[in-house]
Amino acid sequence: MNVLLLATYPAEPALHGGQLRLRALQKAYIDAGCQVQVAGVLGGDHYASAPGFCPYPGSDTFEALIENSFLMEDWCLGELFANSPAHYEGLKSRISFRPDVIHVEQPWLLRFAERYLADTNNQAPLIYGSQNIEYQLKGSILGNYFDQAHVARCVALIRQTEIYALQRGDLCCCVSREDIAHSQTLVARDYILAANGVEGWNASLADIEAANRFSSHAPFALFCASAHPPNVKGFEDMLSGGFGALAPHERIVLAGSATESIMNSPAVSQSLSLRRKLIPAGILPRSTLEGLLTTARAIVLPITQGGGTNLKTAEALWANKPVVATRVAMRGFEPFLESTGVVIGDDAAAFKRGLRKAMSGELVPNHSDRRDSVLWESCLAEIVSSATLRNACSE
């Protein structure tokens, strides 16, 4: 069976959550015996060129689509590659086989996929993979930059795109039961739960030594995240201001592309008691990150906005370390809320108290017997089996 995965980012190198999920889907379909091509259009000029992907066309090409395309690039790409003959043909020409199933991650390229199927006289089933309630997430981010009228116009456009994808997918999957419930209010239909997960690891001595070069063997809490705005905002909301949650010798290690944004954040810069505790590790090889996950005293998940679920939550739970999180960060992982290794803080004071408790050694996780449920192979099993069954039924 030939599976075409469409997205606005490549699967490799996997530097943010969407890419990690895309790579996991690719592997899950391959493990099920499928031939898989990942294709699409690069969603920004920060992505390196990748096989099967059209280059980012540049924001100038969006001027006819929307007054201000800042933070609306993904929606603009969907419009462009569904409607512009040159852009449509450019992506069509990069598809290397006749797909038996097309799986579109996020709604942006779904109308391209529909046009492609009609154009090639192909009755292949179309799978829509939802990662968030996109219009809500986009509204919360745009609200930090624009007036209410512009935000409302953008939210309406994305909501329309999202509803269309929910209506048109032969199969639709969501990453949490909460997202399924909300999607049901938009389009009443059957949905598949395909939660976000993690790939297991076993850190080597070399990985741990690499991690120790950052921590200098000091006890530390780990914050690892992409530069996605809700990640930075959550860190500011929960940890800036007055900060006395750590002992003098304890630190917070920052990993991932959020590091630079956090170190340059005015809120963090004004909190000298927090800033002096930070170790900016930045973007790291996966092996070094696994060393940090293995040696961390605790893992912090200060997510305060956004839909979907957080891949870093799955990572933290599988690491079997004390976790300090907001309820937003635990969305989709509710069975772990009662773990003795998880403490919830939904305001800054409670979060900082939780961090102090986690670093003191009081929290001892008791969910090791359940942590395999957050591995990708468990999370994606139903959508892969449903896709292969739907293809068999359509033949």
C-alpha positions as CSV (number, residue, x, y, z in Angstrom):
1,M,0.0,0.0,0.0
2,N,1.3,3.4,-1.0
3,V,0.8,6.1,1.7
4,L,1.3,9.8,0.8
5,L,1.9,12.0,3.9
6,L,1.4,15.7,3.2
7,A,2.6,18.4,5.5
8,T,4.1,21.9,5.6
9,Y,7.3,20.7,7.1
10,P,9.6,17.8,6.4
11,A,10.0,14.8,8.8
12,E,13.8,15.2,9.0
13,P,15.5,16.7,10.8
14,A,12.7,16.6,13.4
15,L,13.2,19.8,15.4
16,H,9.6,20.5,16.6
17,G,6.6,18.6,17.7
18,G,4.8,18.5,14.3
19,Q,7.9,17.0,12.7
20,L,8.3,14.4,15.4
21,R,4.7,13.4,14.9
22,L,5.2,13.3,11.1
23,R,8.3,11.1,11.5
24,A,6.5,8.8,13.9
25,L,3.6,8.4,11.4
26,Q,6.0,7.7,8.6
27,K,7.6,5.0,10.7
28,A,4.3,3.5,11.8
29,Y,3.1,3.2,8.2
30,I,6.4,1.6,7.2
31,D,6.3,-0.8,10.1
32,A,2.8,-1.8,8.9
33,G,4.3,-2.8,5.5
34,C,3.5,0.4,3.5
35,Q,5.5,2.4,1.0
36,V,5.6,5.9,2.3
37,Q,6.4,9.3,0.7
38,V,6.5,12.5,2.8
39,A,5.8,15.5,0.6
40,G,4.4,19.0,0.8
41,V,5.6,22.6,0.9
42,L,8.1,24.1,3.3
43,G,6.3,26.4,5.7
44,G,9.1,28.8,6.1
45,D,12.5,29.7,4.9
46,H,14.1,28.3,8.1
47,Y,13.5,24.8,6.8
48,A,16.3,23.2,4.7
49,S,15.3,21.8,1.3
50,A,13.9,18.3,1.5
51,P,12.9,15.6,-1.1
52,G,9.3,15.9,-2.1
53,F,8.9,19.5,-0.8
54,C,8.3,22.7,-2.7
55,P,10.4,25.6,-1.4
56,Y,8.8,28.2,0.7
57,P,7.3,30.7,-1.8
58,G,7.9,33.8,0.3
59,S,5.5,36.1,2.0
60,D,5.3,38.4,-1.1
61,T,3.2,35.7,-2.8
62,F,0.6,36.0,0.0
63,E,-0.3,39.6,-0.5
64,A,-3.3,38.9,-2.7
65,L,-4.6,36.4,-0.1
66,I,-4.6,38.4,3.1
67,E,-3.8,41.9,4.3
68,N,-1.1,40.8,6.7
69,S,0.2,37.2,6.4
70,F,2.3,37.3,9.6
71,L,1.5,34.1,11.6
72,M,-1.0,33.1,8.8
73,E,1.6,31.6,6.5
74,D,0.2,28.0,6.9
75,W,-3.3,29.1,5.9
76,C,-1.9,31.1,2.9
77,L,0.1,28.1,1.7
78,G,-3.1,26.0,1.7
79,E,-4.9,28.6,-0.4
80,L,-1.9,29.0,-2.8
81,F,-1.3,25.3,-3.4
82,A,-4.9,24.5,-3.9
83,N,-5.7,27.4,-6.2
84,S,-2.6,28.7,-8.0
85,P,-2.0,26.5,-11.1
86,A,1.8,26.9,-11.0
87,H,2.1,26.1,-7.3
88,Y,-0.4,23.2,-7.6
89,E,1.5,21.7,-10.5
90,G,4.8,22.2,-8.7
91,L,3.7,20.1,-5.7
92,K,1.9,17.6,-7.9
93,S,5.1,16.9,-9.8
94,R,6.9,16.0,-6.6
95,I,4.6,13.0,-5.8
96,S,6.5,9.9,-6.9
97,F,3.8,7.2,-6.9
98,R,0.1,6.7,-7.2
99,P,-1.1,6.8,-3.6
100,D,-3.5,4.3,-2.1
101,V,-4.1,6.6,0.9
102,I,-3.4,10.3,1.4
103,H,-2.8,11.4,5.0
104,V,-2.8,15.2,5.5
105,E,-1.3,16.4,8.8
106,Q,-3.1,19.6,9.8
107,P,-5.7,21.1,7.5
108,W,-3.6,23.3,5.3
109,L,-3.0,21.0,2.3
110,L,-6.3,19.1,2.4
111,R,-7.8,21.0,-0.6
112,F,-4.6,20.4,-2.6
113,A,-5.0,16.7,-1.8
114,E,-8.7,16.7,-3.0
115,R,-7.7,18.5,-6.2
116,Y,-4.9,16.0,-6.8
117,L,-7.2,13.0,-6.3
118,A,-9.7,14.4,-8.7
119,D,-7.1,15.4,-11.2
120,T,-5.5,11.9,-11.3
121,N,-8.9,10.0,-11.2
122,N,-7.9,8.4,-7.9
123,Q,-10.5,7.2,-5.3
124,A,-7.9,6.8,-2.5
125,P,-9.2,7.5,1.0
126,L,-8.2,10.8,2.5
127,I,-7.2,11.0,6.2
128,Y,-7.2,14.3,8.1
129,G,-4.8,14.3,11.0
130,S,-5.7,17.1,13.5
131,Q,-3.0,18.3,15.8
132,N,-4.9,21.1,17.5
133,I,-8.1,23.1,17.5
134,E,-6.3,25.3,15.0
135,Y,-8.6,28.3,15.0
136,Q,-8.5,28.6,18.8
137,L,-4.7,28.2,19.0
138,K,-4.2,30.8,16.2
139,G,-6.5,33.2,17.9
140,S,-4.6,33.0,21.2
141,I,-1.3,33.6,19.4
142,L,-2.5,36.4,17.0
143,G,-4.0,38.2,20.0
144,N,-0.5,39.0,21.2
145,Y,0.2,41.0,18.1
146,F,-2.9,42.4,16.4
147,D,-6.1,44.2,17.1
148,Q,-9.3,42.3,17.7
149,A,-10.8,42.9,14.3
150,H,-7.8,41.4,12.5
151,V,-7.7,38.5,14.9
152,A,-11.4,37.8,14.3
153,R,-11.0,37.8,10.5
154,C,-8.0,35.4,10.7
155,V,-9.8,33.1,13.2
156,A,-12.9,32.9,10.9
157,L,-10.7,31.9,7.9
158,I,-8.9,29.2,9.9
159,R,-12.2,27.9,11.4
160,Q,-13.7,27.6,7.9
161,T,-10.6,25.7,6.8
162,E,-10.7,23.4,9.8
163,I,-14.4,22.6,9.5
164,Y,-13.9,21.8,5.8
165,A,-11.1,19.3,6.7
166,L,-13.3,17.7,9.3
167,Q,-16.1,17.3,6.8
168,R,-14.1,16.0,3.9
169,G,-11.7,13.5,5.5
170,D,-12.7,9.9,5.0
171,L,-11.1,9.3,8.4
172,C,-10.3,12.0,10.9
173,C,-8.1,11.6,13.9
174,C,-7.4,13.9,16.9
175,V,-4.7,14.0,19.5
176,S,-6.9,14.1,22.6
177,R,-10.4,13.2,23.8
178,E,-11.0,16.9,24.5
179,D,-10.1,17.8,20.9
180,I,-12.5,15.0,19.7
181,A,-15.3,16.5,21.9
182,H,-14.7,20.0,20.5
183,S,-14.5,18.7,16.9
184,Q,-17.8,16.9,17.4
185,T,-19.4,20.4,18.0
186,L,-18.0,21.6,14.7
187,V,-18.8,18.4,12.6
188,A,-20.7,15.5,14.1
189,R,-19.0,12.4,12.9
190,D,-16.7,9.5,14.1
191,Y,-13.2,10.4,15.2
192,I,-10.2,8.3,16.0
193,L,-7.9,9.1,18.9
194,A,-4.3,9.2,17.7
195,A,-2.5,10.8,20.7
196,N,1.0,12.3,20.6
197,G,3.7,10.0,22.0
198,V,7.4,9.5,22.3
199,E,10.1,7.2,21.0
200,G,11.7,5.3,23.9
201,W,15.4,5.7,24.7
202,N,18.2,4.3,26.8
203,A,20.9,6.9,27.3
204,S,24.4,5.7,27.0
205,L,27.3,6.7,29.3
206,A,28.5,9.0,26.5
207,D,25.0,10.6,26.3
208,I,25.1,11.2,30.1
209,E,28.6,12.7,29.9
210,A,27.5,15.1,27.2
211,A,24.6,16.1,29.4
212,N,26.9,16.6,32.4
213,R,28.9,19.1,30.4
214,F,25.9,21.4,30.5
215,S,24.7,20.8,34.0
216,S,28.2,20.6,35.6
217,H,26.7,17.8,37.8
218,A,24.4,20.3,39.5
219,P,20.9,19.1,40.3
220,F,18.6,20.6,37.6
221,A,15.1,20.8,36.3
222,L,14.8,20.4,32.5
223,F,12.7,22.6,30.2
224,C,12.8,21.5,26.6
225,A,10.6,23.1,23.9
226,S,10.5,24.5,20.4
227,A,10.2,28.2,19.8
228,H,6.4,27.9,19.3
229,P,5.1,31.0,21.0
230,P,2.9,29.2,23.6
231,N,6.0,27.5,24.9
232,V,7.8,30.7,25.6
233,K,4.7,32.4,27.0
234,G,4.1,29.6,29.4
235,F,7.6,29.8,30.7
236,E,7.2,33.5,31.3
237,D,3.8,33.1,32.9
238,M,4.8,30.4,35.3
239,L,8.4,31.1,36.2
240,S,9.3,34.8,35.8
241,G,8.8,37.4,38.5
242,G,10.0,36.7,42.0
243,F,11.8,33.3,42.0
244,G,13.0,31.4,45.0
245,A,12.0,27.9,44.0
246,L,15.5,26.5,43.7
247,A,18.3,26.0,46.2
248,P,21.5,28.0,45.6
249,H,23.2,25.1,43.8
250,E,20.2,24.0,41.7
251,R,19.6,25.1,38.1
252,I,17.1,25.0,35.2
253,V,18.5,23.7,31.9
254,L,16.9,25.1,28.8
255,A,17.0,22.9,25.7
256,G,15.5,23.3,22.3
257,S,14.8,26.3,20.0
258,A,12.8,28.1,22.8
259,T,16.1,28.7,24.5
260,E,17.1,31.9,22.6
261,S,13.6,33.4,22.9
262,I,13.5,32.8,26.7
263,M,17.0,34.2,27.3
264,N,16.0,37.3,25.3
265,S,12.6,37.6,27.0
266,P,12.0,40.9,28.8
267,A,10.0,39.1,31.5
268,V,12.9,36.7,32.1
269,S,15.6,39.4,31.9
270,Q,13.7,41.4,34.6
271,S,13.7,38.4,36.9
272,L,17.3,38.3,37.9
273,S,16.7,35.6,40.5
274,L,15.4,33.4,37.7
275,R,17.9,34.3,35.0
276,R,20.9,33.5,37.1
277,K,19.5,29.9,37.5
278,L,19.2,29.3,33.8
279,I,21.6,27.2,31.8
280,P,21.0,27.8,28.0
281,A,21.8,24.5,26.3
282,G,19.9,25.4,23.1
283,I,19.3,22.9,20.2
284,L,21.0,19.6,21.0
285,P,21.6,16.3,19.4
286,R,18.9,13.8,20.4
287,S,21.5,11.7,22.2
288,T,22.5,14.7,24.5
289,L,18.8,15.5,25.2
290,E,18.3,11.9,26.2
291,G,21.2,12.3,28.6
292,L,19.6,15.4,30.1
293,L,16.2,13.6,30.4
294,T,18.0,10.8,32.2
295,T,20.0,12.9,34.6
296,A,17.4,15.6,35.3
297,R,16.0,15.9,38.9
298,A,12.7,17.1,37.5
299,I,11.0,18.1,34.2
300,V,8.9,21.2,33.9
301,L,6.0,21.7,31.5
302,P,4.7,25.3,32.0
303,I,2.3,25.3,29.1
304,T,-0.6,27.8,29.6
305,Q,-2.2,28.0,26.2
306,G,-2.8,26.1,23.0
307,G,-4.8,23.1,22.0
308,G,-3.9,19.5,21.1
309,T,-1.4,17.7,23.3
310,N,2.2,18.3,24.2
311,L,4.8,15.8,22.9
312,K,7.1,16.9,25.7
313,T,4.6,15.6,28.2
314,A,4.8,12.2,26.8
315,E,8.6,12.5,26.9
316,A,8.5,13.5,30.5
317,L,6.2,10.7,31.6
318,W,8.3,8.1,29.8
319,A,11.4,9.5,31.4
320,N,9.8,8.5,34.8
321,K,11.0,11.6,36.5
322,P,9.1,14.0,38.7
323,V,7.0,16.3,36.5
324,V,5.8,19.8,37.3
325,A,3.0,20.7,34.9
326,T,0.0,22.8,34.2
327,R,-3.3,21.1,33.5
328,V,-3.0,22.4,29.9
329,A,0.3,20.5,29.6
330,M,-1.4,17.3,30.8
331,R,-4.2,17.5,28.3
332,G,-4.5,14.0,26.7
333,F,-2.5,12.4,29.5
334,E,-5.2,12.7,32.2
335,P,-4.6,9.0,33.4
336,F,-1.3,10.2,34.8
337,L,-2.7,13.1,36.8
338,E,-2.9,10.9,39.9
339,S,0.7,9.7,39.6
340,T,2.7,10.4,42.7
341,G,5.4,11.8,40.4
342,V,3.2,14.5,38.9
343,V,2.4,17.9,40.6
344,I,0.0,20.4,39.0
345,G,0.4,24.2,39.2
346,D,-2.0,26.4,37.3
347,D,-0.7,29.7,38.6
348,A,2.9,30.9,39.0
349,A,2.9,30.5,42.8
350,A,1.6,26.9,42.7
351,F,4.0,26.0,39.8
352,K,7.0,27.3,41.7
353,R,5.9,25.5,44.9
354,G,5.6,22.3,42.8
355,L,9.1,22.9,41.4
356,R,10.5,23.2,44.9
357,K,8.8,20.0,45.9
358,A,10.0,18.1,42.9
359,M,13.6,19.2,43.4
360,S,13.5,18.3,47.0
361,G,13.0,14.6,46.2
362,E,9.6,14.4,47.7
363,L,7.9,13.2,44.4
364,V,8.5,9.6,43.5
365,P,6.8,8.5,40.2
366,N,4.7,5.4,40.4
367,H,3.6,5.2,36.8
368,S,6.5,3.1,35.3
369,D,4.1,0.2,34.6
370,R,1.9,2.5,32.5
371,R,4.5,4.5,30.6
372,D,4.6,2.3,27.5
373,S,1.1,3.7,26.7
374,V,2.8,7.0,25.6
375,L,5.1,5.3,23.1
376,W,4.3,6.2,19.5
377,E,3.6,2.6,18.4
378,S,0.7,2.5,21.0
379,C,-0.6,6.0,20.2
380,L,-0.7,5.6,16.4
381,A,-1.8,1.9,16.2
382,E,-5.5,2.6,15.6
383,I,-5.1,5.3,12.9
384,V,-2.6,3.1,10.9
385,S,-4.8,0.0,11.2
386,S,-7.9,2.0,10.2
387,A,-6.1,3.5,7.2
388,T,-5.0,0.1,5.9
389,L,-8.5,-1.3,6.5
390,R,-10.2,1.6,4.7
391,N,-7.8,1.1,1.7
392,A,-8.6,-2.6,1.6
393,C,-12.3,-1.9,1.6
394,S,-12.0,0.7,-1.2
395,E,-10.2,-1.7,-3.6
